Amino acid sequence: MKKLVALLFGLLVVAAGFAAATTWAVTSVRGYNSDSYGYSWTEIGVKYDVQHPYTNYYITYRTGGGGAYGDHKVTGLSVIAEPNGAETIVTIDGYHNIISSAGWPYI
């Protein structure tokens, strides 16, 4: 019985050590692109494990936007979610696209 209690206690200590070893941090990753017609920007929020940032992370939000310069007009805006980031497509004057992206590196 003592061996069983010792074994269970040992497993509890190991499990608590693994749980306590995870330290989370948050950051944002931004991407930007522009030309003579206008600009596009993308941003993602990332919560990641400090010890294993490329294998243990979560994308918390994805957003994007853009605008036009001078007499040009924004006619479309799409923010496309990707597995490890996002892409923003700003359409100007109905035919010209400006694309920006932001992503989290992974292994």
C-alpha positions in Angstrom: 0.0 0.0 0.0 2.9 2.4 0.8 4.4 1.8 -2.6 1.1 2.6 -4.3 0.7 5.8 -2.3 4.3 6.7 -3.1 3.8 6.0 -6.8 0.6 8.1 -7.0 2.3 11.0 -5.1 5.2 10.8 -7.6 2.8 11.0 -10.5 1.1 13.9 -9.0 4.3 15.8 -8.5 5.4 15.1 -12.1 2.0 16.2 -13.5 2.1 19.4 -11.4 5.6 20.1 -12.6 4.5 19.9 -16.3 1.5 22.1 -15.6 3.6 24.7 -13.8 6.3 24.7 -16.5 4.0 26.3 -19.1 4.5 30.0 -19.1 2.2 31.9 -21.6 3.0 35.2 -23.3 1.0 37.2 -25.8 2.1 39.3 -28.8 0.9 40.6 -32.1 2.3 40.1 -35.6 1.7 42.8 -38.2 2.1 42.9 -42.0 1.9 46.0 -44.3 2.0 46.5 -48.0 1.5 49.6 -50.2 1.9 51.0 -53.7 0.9 54.1 -55.6 -2.9 53.2 -55.3 -3.1 52.6 -51.6 -2.2 50.3 -48.7 -3.1 47.1 -46.9 -2.4 45.9 -43.3 -2.9 42.7 -41.4 -2.6 41.9 -37.7 -2.9 38.7 -35.7 -2.8 38.1 -32.0 -0.9 35.1 -30.7 -0.8 33.4 -27.3 2.3 31.2 -27.0 4.2 29.0 -24.7 7.5 30.7 -23.9 9.5 27.5 -23.9 7.9 26.1 -27.0 6.7 29.0 -29.1 6.6 27.3 -32.5 4.7 24.2 -31.4 2.4 25.4 -28.6 0.5 28.5 -29.6 -3.0 29.9 -30.3 -4.1 32.5 -32.8 -6.4 34.7 -30.7 -7.6 37.2 -33.3 -7.2 38.2 -37.0 -7.9 41.6 -38.4 -7.0 43.8 -41.3 -7.8 46.9 -43.3 -6.5 49.3 -45.8 -7.1 52.5 -47.8 -6.7 54.3 -51.0 -4.5 57.3 -51.9 -5.6 60.4 -53.9 -8.6 60.0 -56.2 -8.6 56.2 -55.9 -11.5 54.4 -54.1 -11.5 51.2 -52.0 -14.0 48.9 -53.6 -13.4 45.7 -51.7 -11.8 44.4 -48.5 -11.3 40.8 -47.5 -9.6 39.4 -44.4 -8.9 35.7 -45.0 -8.1 33.4 -42.1 -5.2 31.0 -42.7 -4.1 28.2 -40.4 -1.1 30.2 -38.9 -2.1 33.7 -39.7 -4.2 35.9 -42.0 -4.2 37.7 -45.3 -5.9 41.0 -46.2 -6.8 41.9 -49.8 -7.8 45.5 -50.5 -9.3 46.1 -53.9 -9.0 49.6 -55.3 -11.0 51.0 -58.3 -12.5 47.6 -58.8 -9.4 45.9 -60.3 -6.2 46.7 -58.4 -5.4 44.4 -55.4 -3.0 45.2 -52.6 -2.2 42.1 -50.5 -0.7 42.0 -47.0 -0.2 39.0 -44.7 0.8 38.2 -41.1 1.7 34.8 -39.8 3.2 32.9 -36.9 6.3 30.8 -37.8 5.8 27.1 -37.1 7.8 23.9 -37.4 
